[in-house]
């Protein structure tokens, strides 16, 4: 699955396709956003961003779920480093789970 759209549409599409998915922020790309701690549902991320950083919801994003990745990139920030990692049934392990497996 690959979708190039604004972040809000990508998050809503993710939740529609994978209702049990969770999204984790990559602070390297977005910095520390105190209102987004830990893994959240895509709809929770949308709600929190609508209140605290609505401009991010309009940013061009690329949602990628394939055999190697389950991530969302913000195109203007980085097309190589994801802004969000996704974990869901049927997707790859989350970024944190991958790090724990390597340790």
RAJO-V50981 format. One record per helix or strand of 3 or more residues. SS is the DSSP state (A for helix, B for strand). FROM is the first residue (numbers start at 1). LEN is the number of residues. If there is no record, write none. Layout:
SS & FROM & LEN
SS & FROM & LEN
This chain:
B & 2 & 5
A & 7 & 11
B & 22 & 4
A & 27 & 4
A & 42 & 11
A & 54 & 4
B & 60 & 6
B & 70 & 5
B & 84 & 4
A & 95 & 8
